[in-house]
Amino acid sequence: MEIQGTVKLVGTTQTFGSNGFRKRELVVTTQEQYPQHLMIEFVQDKTDLLNSINVGQSVKVGINLRGREWVNPQGETKYFNSIQGWRVELLDAGSPSMPPMPPEDAFEPIGDHQDDEHDDLPF
């Protein structure tokens, strides 16, 4: 799955426990009728993907949805969801909608069109 939007927040890398588990959060605001502010977690080596990402940039983020089940001490089952990122691609907001035209001197005339009488074409 993918999410597109504008970067609202790039969190710092957090390290947990003695095993060195790393986590970093990215908040992306979608660009739709009702914009959503989605927090996406990047873990372990994927935290480095956010090093070159800045607030205000347009991005496309590859995500996986994760779900967990937890039973509390009272025996009640709870469910938790998270969005985990695995790829970030910068979107160029300033790209033209049409490809640029080649320079005029890129095309050379094929021949002199004054000689239309000896043309072999049927039309």
N, C-alpha and C positions, 0 to 999 in steps of 0.2 A: 504494500500500500504506500501511497505518497500523500504528503500534505504540502500545500503551497501557501506562502504568506510572507509577511514582513517580520523580521526579527525584532522582538520587543525587549528581550532580556537574554544575556548570555551569562550563566552562573559560573562561579569558580569551581575548580575541581575539589571534591571532598573525598577524604580517605577514611575508611572505616575499619576497625578491628586490626588484629595482629597480622591478618593475611593480606592486608593492603588493598582491599576492595575499593575501587575508585568509581565515583559517580559525578556527573556534571549535567546541569539542566539547561535547556533552551526553551524559551517561550516564543511561540510563533503566533501572530495574529492573522487569521484568515481574511481574505478579501472577498466577502460575499454580502448578501443583504443584511444578515445578522452576524457580524464578525465574531469569531470565537478566539479566545486566548488559550492556546493549547500548550501545556507543559510536556516536553519530550525529554526523557532521560537517556543519557549516553553513559555506558558503563565500560569499565576497564580500558582497553586500548582505544576504544571509540571516542573517549573523552578528548583525545587529541584532534579529532575532526573539527572541533569548535575553535581551535586556536586562531584561525584566520577569519572567523565570522564576527561581524560587528552589528550593533543595533542599527536598524533602519534598512538593512540590506534585504532584498527579495531572495527567498530561497525555496528550494524544493527538497523535502526531507523524506528519505526512505524510512518507513517505520514498520514495526511489528506490534500488534496488540498482545499484551500479556495479562493473564488472569490468575489469581491465587485464591485458594480456599483456606480459611483459618477457623479453628474451633476455639472459642474463648474458654476461660476456666469455668464458666457457668454452663458449658455445653452447647452454646449457641454458635451456629455456623455463620461466618461472615465471608463476604467475597470482596476482593480488591482487584481493580484494574489499573494497568499502567500502559503508557505509550513509550516504546523503546526505539530510539533512533539507531540507524546503522550506516546512514549515508547522508551527506549534505551537499547540495549542488547550488551554486550561486546562479541566480537568474539575472540576465542583463536587461534591466528595465529600459535602457536607452537604445536597444537594437531597433533598426528600422523595420517597418512592416513589409517593405519590398526590397529585394536585393538591389545593390547599387548598379547603375548603368555603366558599361565599359566606356573608356574614353573614346572620343570620336575617331581618333586615328587608329583604333584597333581594327577597323574594317577597311579593307582596300577594295576599290572598285574591281569588278570581275572583268569588265571589258567595256568597249564603247558601244552604246545602245543606238547609235545612228544607223547601224546596218541591219535594221529590223526586217528588211525584205528577204534576206537569206537565212532566216531563222527556220530551223527544222521543227519547231514545236507546232502542234496542231491547233493551237489556240492563240 
